[in-house]
């Protein structure tokens, strides 16, 4: 059947899945669009089996979380400019599951222990058996297997932790909800345990939501014991977008503060909305916690509805039930600037048809016919996809809904959505993935869908979860072995595998027309471009010409950084691949040492030649570790001259190296101008700051070929304000002056070398400093003495690759 229908269209019977699936495939083929999924190496093997209903999630900062039976495996995708390998570069960490079981706070410990013993030994089987088999009451299990592993994980928006990256909310099988941050890249830290805090709040309130509620019963009553557990056992949690709140200062002035909301859905249908101040550092960053009653029985899933209409933002919570209904619950955000709420709940689907709602996604779109913003809500219900289009007109809130049928012959096990274009992906356990593309009509919309058979990419596999990358370039899939010759596999090997959803041309066009203007936030797209250049060993002509036009027309530093990225990848593609493993010790050192023994007639020239060859190989192996391009170019020069007849390749490498130096110098000068602008705006006459202002000015003017009128005017104003003062930097070891002759390092007259902070150009004279994610540059840590404008400068990303700094 053609795509799923707009509201009011007659649907096929829900039992003819196989016939409808074939018709849908034929209609998709005739629709004129075709997706070619290509496997992307490497496949990442999981140490433990996947767990939870939606085990896979992809964050905005390009980290994939995989919920397993012992930990959350986190796979961070990097677009490494220092590596010549064609495989995807992945940095792997893990969030371990807590060793101790989580016990929900339902009363005093002694009383709880007595009640558990009473219920376990009750002569009423409806009490004793219910108590013994409910793992919420007995998370430790005793004779039952332990409830270890994770049930669900959710990523916050970008910019929530201390490094400006995403936070991870994790829900364990035994109902412990905690928030984690990756502050040093190698280790995850638990910032707060929300289950414990919420239990303390309920205990203080007497397990009542408000004072007007009737007093709660005795803990010894089994219904009351069940009620206290269900009101704090989380089912799902989801983050809102970053919003702005107003904070009153001591002098009664108001300042805007960023905040984020975390909604937690509990078994009894209540929703706790936590408000956190950004950056989130721990318990002290919690602003408030409000509980909302949804009225949904047996809730199963949760999602935020965020809508913007005529500069007015509305927000709500979409709740789905295991019995079938879906509705939006109003959320009162009085303290949030510019937000409005619904007056009453909005029912999206009210039939109790026993089709459980497995997953809900809300996608903001623009309606081309109605000329306004709208929200597309999609929910997986059994083997079908329920969709609802919400838009606000003069008549009020318009709701159009229907179902997409004929997608899968088995229930949908996972659903993900590309929020940039509204494309939805669903998968069933038989290895079939559906791509659904929404197409607007005069009334509502319809879907065109296409079947992606993972068996054609990975072979016979079973799928357990999918997630799409932030820019829609990749699809991550959890797979295990499928049936072979009609037999199930003896062992299950869980793997996370990747397939491409875009071509190189589509990725390049999206990077050129991007409104984000940030390479780090588009790592999945840049990885596709990197893969293409490393394979073909050249930058396509159309991309070079289009990028040069963008640089000439607007001159944004984003396009200069994109050009630098392309040149670095091209340089790596020209490098000769090491013939042996770089970490393995070479035997040439031993040969050189033996030549010094008596009786060996070797000359000093032979020793120098052997040493130079060894150094060349060693430095070539270090190119993937962030060594300067000057060194690698010399190594390539030695290798090429040894083989003979490769002068054109050497000239090409030197030419690319010169272009890289020119682009880096341009980006450095542009950032220097920005730093000098901040200095001019925030300093008084003859005020000394930690920024080497005079050195930066002299460095900018040292090149006669550099003629920038804006820079000259700015420097003139700053020199007048400095009033002939120089404020030079001094070496902390010998107190000699540190001249500003190099943008990367400072060297005093006694030879002491200090690296320079690329954000403020101050010499980092300490043993601890921060480094860019791709090891491009270093930056110093902010100090308490720094004014606010210098702290803002130190919060910036890398000026060469847009990566955050750790």
DACORRA-V50624 format. One record per residue. N is the residue number from 1. RES is the residue in one letter. BURIAL is + if it has 16 or more other ideal C-beta (glycine too) atoms within 10 Angstrom, else -. D_FIRST is the distance of its C-alpha to the first C-alpha in Angstrom with 2 decimals. Layout:
BEGIN
n->(N/N)
res->(RES/RES)
burial->(BURIAL/BURIAL)
d_first->(D_FIRST/D_FIRST)
END
This chain:
BEGIN
n->(1/2/3/4/5/6/7/8/9/10/11/12/13/14/15/16/17/18/19/20/21/22/23/24/25/26/27/28/29/30/31/32/33/34/35/36/37/38/39/40/41/42/43/44/45/46/47/48/49/50/51/52/53/54/55/56/57/58/59/60/61/62/63/64/65/66/67/68/69/70/71/72/73/74/75/76/77/78/79/80/81/82/83/84/85/86/87/88/89/90/91/92/93/94/95/96/97/98/99/100/101/102/103/104/105/106/107/108/109/110/111/112/113/114/115/116/117/118/119/120/121/122/123/124/125/126/127/128/129/130/131/132/133/134/135/136/137/138/139/140/141/142/143/144/145/146/147/148/149/150/151/152/153/154/155/156/157/158/159/160/161/162/163/164/165/166/167/168/169/170/171/172/173/174/175/176/177/178/179/180/181/182/183/184/185/186/187/188/189/190/191/192/193/194/195/196/197/198/199/200/201/202/203/204/205/206/207/208/209/210/211/212/213/214/215/216/217/218/219/220/221/222/223/224/225/226/227/228/229/230/231/232/233/234/235/236/237/238/239/240/241/242/243/244/245/246/247/248/249/250/251/252/253/254/255/256/257/258/259/260/261/262/263/264/265/266/267/268/269/270/271/272/273/274/275/276/277/278/279/280/281/282/283/284/285/286/287/288/289/290/291/292/293/294/295/296/297/298/299/300/301/302/303/304/305/306/307/308/309/310/311/312/313/314/315/316/317/318/319/320/321/322/323/324/325/326/327/328/329/330/331/332/333/334/335/336/337/338/339/340/341/342/343/344/345/346/347/348/349/350/351/352/353/354/355/356/357/358/359/360/361/362/363/364/365/366/367/368/369/370/371/372/373/374/375/376/377/378/379/380/381/382/383/384/385/386/387/388/389/390/391/392/393/394/395/396/397/398/399/400/401/402/403/404/405/406/407/408/409/410/411/412/413/414/415/416/417/418/419/420/421/422/423/424/425/426/427/428/429/430/431/432/433/434/435/436/437/438/439/440/441/442/443/444/445/446/447/448/449/450/451/452/453/454/455/456/457/458/459/460/461/462/463/464/465/466/467/468/469/470/471/472/473/474/475/476/477/478/479/480/481/482/483/484/485/486/487/488/489/490/491/492/493/494/495/496/497/498/499/500/501/502/503/504/505/506/507/508/509/510/511/512/513/514/515/516/517/518/519/520/521/522/523/524/525/526/527/528/529/530/531/532/533/534/535/536/537/538/539/540/541/542/543/544/545/546/547/548/549/550/551/552/553/554/555/556/557/558/559/560/561/562/563/564/565/566/567/568/569/570/571/572/573/574/575/576/577/578/579/580/581/582/583/584/585/586/587/588/589/590/591/592/593/594/595/596/597/598/599/600/601/602/603/604/605/606/607/608/609/610/611/612/613/614/615/616/617/618/619/620/621/622/623/624/625/626/627/628/629/630/631/632/633/634/635/636/637/638/639/640/641/642/643/644/645/646/647/648/649/650/651/652/653/654/655/656/657/658/659/660/661/662/663/664/665/666/667/668/669/670/671/672/673/674/675/676/677/678/679/680/681/682/683/684/685/686/687/688/689/690/691/692/693/694/695/696/697/698/699/700/701/702/703/704/705/706/707/708/709/710/711/712/713/714/715/716/717/718/719/720/721/722/723/724/725/726/727/728/729/730/731/732/733/734/735/736/737/738/739/740/741/742/743/744/745/746/747/748/749/750/751/752/753/754/755/756/757/758/759/760/761/762/763/764/765/766/767/768/769/770/771/772/773/774/775/776/777/778/779/780/781/782/783/784/785/786/787/788/789/790/791/792/793/794/795/796/797/798/799/800/801/802/803/804/805/806)
res->(X/X/X/X/X/X/X/X/X/X/X/X/X/X/X/X/X/X/X/X/X/X/X/X/X/X/X/X/X/X/X/X/X/X/X/X/X/X/X/X/X/X/X/X/X/X/X/X/X/X/X/X/X/X/X/X/X/X/X/X/X/X/X/X/X/X/X/X/X/X/X/X/X/X/X/X/X/X/X/X/X/X/X/X/X/X/X/X/X/X/X/X/X/X/X/X/X/X/X/X/X/X/X/X/X/X/X/X/X/X/X/X/X/X/X/X/X/X/X/X/X/X/X/X/X/X/X/X/X/X/X/X/X/X/X/X/X/X/X/X/X/X/X/X/X/X/X/X/X/X/X/X/X/X/X/X/X/X/X/X/X/X/X/X/X/X/X/X/X/X/X/X/X/X/X/X/X/X/X/X/X/X/X/X/X/X/X/X/X/X/X/X/X/X/X/X/X/X/X/X/X/X/X/X/X/X/X/X/X/X/X/X/X/X/X/X/X/X/X/X/X/X/X/X/X/X/X/X/X/X/X/X/X/X/X/X/X/X/X/X/X/X/X/X/X/X/X/X/X/X/X/X/X/X/X/X/X/X/X/X/X/X/X/X/X/X/X/X/X/X/X/X/X/X/X/X/X/X/X/X/X/X/X/X/X/X/X/X/X/X/X/X/X/X/X/X/X/X/X/X/X/X/X/X/X/X/X/X/X/X/X/X/X/X/X/X/X/X/X/X/X/X/X/X/X/X/X/X/X/X/X/X/X/X/X/X/X/X/X/X/X/X/X/X/X/X/X/X/X/X/X/X/X/X/X/X/X/X/X/X/X/X/X/X/X/X/X/X/X/X/X/X/X/X/X/X/X/X/X/X/X/X/X/X/X/X/X/X/X/X/X/X/X/X/X/X/X/X/X/X/X/X/X/X/X/X/X/X/X/X/X/X/X/X/X/X/X/X/X/X/X/X/X/X/X/X/X/X/X/X/X/X/X/X/X/X/X/X/X/X/X/X/X/X/X/X/X/X/X/X/X/X/X/X/X/X/X/X/X/X/X/X/X/X/X/X/X/X/X/X/X/X/X/X/X/X/X/X/X/X/X/X/X/X/X/X/X/X/X/X/X/X/X/X/X/X/X/X/X/X/X/X/X/X/X/X/X/X/X/X/X/X/X/X/X/X/X/X/X/X/X/X/X/X/X/X/X/X/X/X/X/X/X/X/X/X/X/X/X/X/X/X/X/X/X/X/X/X/X/X/X/X/X/X/X/X/X/X/X/X/X/X/X/X/X/X/X/X/X/X/X/X/X/X/X/X/X/X/X/X/X/X/X/X/X/X/X/X/X/X/X/X/X/X/X/X/X/X/X/X/X/X/X/X/X/X/X/X/X/X/X/X/X/X/X/X/X/X/X/X/X/X/X/X/X/X/X/X/X/X/X/X/X/X/X/X/X/X/X/X/X/X/X/X/X/X/X/X/X/X/X/X/X/X/X/X/X/X/X/X/X/X/X/X/X/X/X/X/X/X/X/X/X/X/X/X/X/X/X/X/X/X/X/X/X/X/X/X/X/X/X/X/X/X/X/X/X/X/X/X/X/X/X/X/X/X/X/X/X/X/X/X/X/X/X/X/X/X/X/X/X/X/X/X/X/X/X/X/X/X/X/X/X/X/X/X/X/X/X/X/X/X/X/X/X/X/X/X/X/X/X/X/X/X/X/X/X/X/X/X/X/X/X/X/X/X/X/X/X/X/X/X/X/X/X/X/X/X/X/X/X/X/X/X/X/X/X/X/X/X/X/X/X/X/X/X/X/X/X/X/X/X/X/X/X/X)
burial->(+/+/+/+/+/+/-/-/-/-/-/-/-/-/-/-/+/-/-/+/+/-/-/+/-/-/+/+/-/-/-/-/-/-/+/-/+/-/-/+/-/-/-/+/-/+/-/+/+/+/+/+/+/+/+/+/+/+/+/+/+/+/+/+/+/+/+/+/+/+/+/+/+/+/+/+/+/+/+/+/+/+/+/+/-/-/-/+/+/+/-/-/+/+/+/-/+/-/-/-/+/+/+/+/+/+/+/-/-/-/-/+/-/-/+/-/-/-/+/-/-/+/-/-/-/-/+/+/-/-/+/+/-/-/+/+/+/+/+/-/-/-/-/-/-/-/+/+/+/+/+/+/+/+/+/+/+/+/+/+/+/-/+/+/+/+/+/+/+/+/+/+/+/+/+/+/+/+/+/+/+/+/-/-/-/-/-/+/-/+/+/+/+/+/+/+/+/+/+/-/-/+/-/-/-/-/+/-/-/-/-/-/-/-/-/-/-/-/+/-/-/+/-/+/+/+/-/+/+/+/+/+/+/+/+/+/+/+/+/+/-/-/+/-/+/-/-/-/-/-/-/-/-/-/-/-/-/-/+/+/+/+/+/+/+/+/+/+/+/+/+/+/+/+/+/+/+/+/+/+/-/-/-/-/+/+/-/-/-/-/+/+/-/+/-/+/-/-/+/+/+/+/+/+/+/+/+/-/+/-/-/-/+/+/+/+/+/+/+/+/+/+/+/+/+/+/+/+/+/+/+/-/+/-/-/+/-/-/+/-/-/+/-/-/+/+/-/+/+/-/-/-/-/-/+/+/+/+/+/+/+/+/+/-/+/-/-/-/-/-/-/-/+/+/+/+/+/+/+/+/+/+/+/+/+/+/+/+/+/+/+/+/-/-/-/-/-/-/+/+/+/+/+/+/+/+/+/+/-/-/-/+/+/+/+/+/+/+/+/-/-/+/+/+/+/+/+/+/+/+/+/+/+/+/+/+/+/+/-/+/-/-/-/+/+/+/+/+/+/+/+/+/-/+/-/-/+/+/-/-/+/+/+/+/+/+/+/+/+/+/+/+/+/+/+/+/+/+/+/+/+/+/-/-/-/-/-/-/-/-/-/-/-/+/+/+/+/+/+/+/+/+/-/+/-/-/+/+/+/+/+/-/-/+/-/-/-/-/+/+/+/+/+/+/+/+/+/+/+/+/+/+/+/+/-/-/-/-/+/+/-/-/+/-/-/+/+/-/-/+/+/-/-/-/-/-/+/+/+/+/+/+/+/+/+/+/+/+/+/+/+/+/+/+/+/-/-/-/-/-/-/-/-/-/-/-/-/-/-/-/-/+/-/-/-/-/-/-/-/-/-/-/-/-/-/-/-/-/-/+/-/-/+/-/-/+/+/-/+/+/+/-/+/+/-/-/+/-/+/-/-/+/+/+/+/+/+/+/+/+/-/-/-/-/-/+/-/-/+/+/-/+/+/-/-/+/+/-/+/+/-/-/+/+/-/+/+/+/+/+/+/+/+/-/+/+/-/+/+/-/-/-/+/-/-/-/-/-/+/+/+/+/+/+/+/+/+/-/+/+/-/-/-/-/-/-/-/-/-/-/+/-/-/+/+/-/-/+/-/-/+/+/-/-/-/-/-/-/+/-/+/-/-/-/-/+/-/+/+/+/-/-/+/-/-/+/+/+/-/-/-/+/-/+/+/+/+/+/+/+/+/+/+/+/+/-/-/-/-/+/+/+/+/+/+/+/+/+/+/+/-/+/-/-/-/+/-/-/-/+/-/-/+/+/+/+/+/+/+/+/+/+/+/+/+/-)
d_first->(0.00/3.75/6.38/7.91/9.86/13.50/16.01/16.11/12.59/11.75/9.71/8.60/11.61/12.42/13.73/10.98/10.39/10.95/8.74/5.62/7.22/7.80/4.65/4.20/7.81/7.94/6.40/8.79/11.44/11.44/11.72/15.21/15.80/16.87/18.62/21.44/22.79/26.49/28.72/31.56/34.75/36.37/34.73/36.65/37.64/38.09/41.32/39.79/36.50/33.92/34.19/32.58/29.07/28.32/30.88/30.03/30.77/31.51/34.19/34.84/37.83/35.80/36.69/34.33/35.35/34.55/35.57/37.32/39.63/42.78/42.02/39.59/39.32/39.13/38.13/39.16/37.80/40.56/40.64/44.06/46.05/48.86/46.96/46.21/43.79/40.24/38.74/37.49/40.52/40.08/42.78/42.50/44.06/43.61/44.14/45.85/45.35/48.48/50.87/51.86/49.63/48.78/50.58/49.46/52.42/52.77/56.56/59.84/59.63/62.33/60.81/57.32/58.83/60.67/57.56/55.54/58.34/58.54/54.83/54.73/57.72/56.76/57.32/54.23/51.36/48.77/50.55/51.63/48.44/46.24/48.54/48.81/45.08/43.94/43.91/44.27/47.73/48.50/47.02/49.81/48.63/52.03/51.11/47.37/45.84/46.26/43.52/43.48/40.76/38.48/35.79/34.40/35.42/34.81/36.03/37.82/37.48/39.59/43.24/44.08/46.53/49.98/48.66/45.96/43.16/40.72/41.83/40.18/39.88/39.80/39.40/40.88/40.12/43.38/42.38/44.41/42.93/44.65/44.33/45.15/46.07/46.64/49.80/51.30/48.26/49.62/49.72/47.67/49.74/48.96/49.81/49.49/48.57/46.79/46.76/50.56/51.00/48.78/50.66/53.94/52.76/51.78/55.12/57.06/55.20/55.84/52.13/51.55/49.21/51.84/55.42/54.61/52.69/54.57/56.44/54.62/55.79/57.67/56.10/57.43/54.97/51.84/49.44/51.09/50.87/47.11/46.73/48.58/46.40/43.02/44.06/44.51/42.00/39.30/35.61/34.18/35.67/34.35/36.24/36.19/36.75/40.38/42.13/45.68/48.36/51.89/54.84/58.36/61.05/64.68/65.83/63.26/61.11/57.33/55.30/51.56/50.43/47.02/45.43/42.25/40.92/39.71/38.01/38.44/36.62/38.74/38.14/39.62/37.27/39.87/39.16/41.99/41.78/44.13/45.37/46.74/48.92/48.17/49.04/48.57/51.58/51.70/52.83/54.86/51.79/50.31/50.73/49.46/47.32/45.94/44.14/41.48/40.44/36.69/36.83/33.80/34.44/33.45/32.12/29.98/29.03/30.37/29.57/31.46/30.33/32.32/31.97/34.20/34.77/37.77/39.52/39.21/37.56/36.08/35.35/34.10/32.77/29.31/29.78/27.31/28.38/27.89/27.39/24.43/25.97/25.85/28.46/30.54/34.24/36.82/39.00/42.41/43.41/46.78/48.33/45.47/46.11/43.71/41.34/40.52/38.87/36.94/39.12/37.12/34.09/30.62/28.21/24.62/23.40/25.96/24.49/26.32/23.38/24.84/21.97/24.16/23.53/23.88/23.80/23.86/23.83/25.02/24.50/26.69/25.15/26.37/24.67/25.19/25.08/27.15/29.44/29.88/29.05/26.34/25.18/21.72/21.90/19.32/20.00/18.85/18.97/18.60/15.29/13.69/14.54/16.34/17.04/19.85/21.19/24.98/27.18/30.72/31.84/35.04/33.71/33.23/30.38/26.97/24.22/20.51/18.31/15.02/12.91/10.07/8.68/7.43/9.65/12.63/14.17/17.41/18.62/18.58/22.14/22.34/20.89/22.44/22.13/23.64/25.53/26.43/23.09/20.98/18.74/17.82/17.83/17.19/18.37/18.91/22.06/20.74/20.90/17.26/16.83/13.87/14.65/13.27/14.70/15.36/15.58/17.90/17.71/20.73/20.10/18.51/15.74/12.09/10.89/9.87/9.87/11.34/12.71/16.53/18.24/21.69/22.99/23.04/25.21/27.36/27.11/26.24/26.32/25.51/24.64/26.42/25.72/24.61/26.05/25.62/28.82/30.09/29.29/26.03/27.61/27.31/25.35/27.70/26.64/28.78/28.56/30.52/30.79/28.17/29.02/31.15/31.70/30.24/32.71/32.41/34.60/38.10/38.14/35.51/35.98/34.13/33.42/32.04/30.35/29.10/26.50/26.40/23.62/25.56/27.64/31.36/31.05/28.63/30.97/34.04/32.68/31.77/35.28/36.93/35.19/35.36/36.62/37.70/40.48/40.93/40.42/40.60/37.63/35.55/36.63/33.19/33.05/36.68/36.15/33.61/36.23/38.97/37.16/36.75/40.42/41.79/39.98/40.92/44.29/44.04/42.48/40.20/41.96/39.27/39.38/43.19/43.39/40.84/42.63/46.03/44.90/43.71/47.07/49.03/47.19/47.07/49.04/47.22/48.33/44.68/44.37/47.71/46.50/43.38/45.73/47.93/44.99/44.06/47.71/48.21/45.22/46.46/49.90/48.58/46.72/50.08/51.90/53.06/51.48/54.19/55.16/55.90/54.85/56.40/57.53/59.35/63.11/64.44/67.52/68.94/70.61/72.64/73.70/74.93/76.95/78.51/79.66/82.00/83.97/87.27/87.30/83.97/84.69/81.84/82.35/81.20/78.96/77.08/76.54/75.21/72.85/71.49/71.13/69.28/66.82/66.21/65.73/63.29/61.11/61.34/60.37/57.45/56.16/56.56/54.36/51.34/53.36/53.85/57.00/57.92/56.67/60.25/61.07/58.03/58.76/62.30/61.03/58.70/61.69/63.81/61.21/60.67/64.39/64.92/62.54/63.95/62.33/59.69/61.27/58.21/56.11/58.84/59.02/55.26/55.43/58.37/56.57/53.50/55.89/57.66/54.43/53.48/56.95/56.68/53.33/54.61/57.79/55.88/53.80/57.03/58.83/56.04/56.10/59.89/59.78/57.56/59.97/62.95/61.31/60.97/64.60/65.83/64.02/65.08/68.62/72.08/74.88/76.12/73.70/73.02/69.54/68.09/66.40/68.69/68.49/71.34/70.07/66.60/68.22/70.49/67.66/65.60/68.62/69.86/67.79/69.30/66.18/64.15/64.60/62.51/64.16/62.19/63.41/66.98/67.15/65.71/68.16/71.02/70.32/70.02/73.28/75.05/73.81/74.93/78.41/79.40/78.32/76.49/75.56/75.08/73.43/75.72/75.22/75.34/77.29/80.07/79.75/79.60/77.58/74.01/73.48/70.07/69.71/66.36/63.06/62.23/65.54/69.05/72.16/75.59/78.88/79.36/76.10/74.09/70.41/67.98/64.29/63.20/60.51/57.90/57.18/60.81/62.69/65.19/66.54/65.21/68.52/67.22/65.93/62.63/60.08/56.34/54.21/51.00/47.92/48.08/51.91/52.38/55.08/57.02/57.80/60.42/59.92/60.67/64.01/65.18/67.52/64.74/64.06/60.57/59.85/60.61/58.42/55.54/56.20/56.16/52.72/51.17/48.97/50.14/51.04/49.81/46.45/45.57/45.69/47.21/50.74/51.88)
END
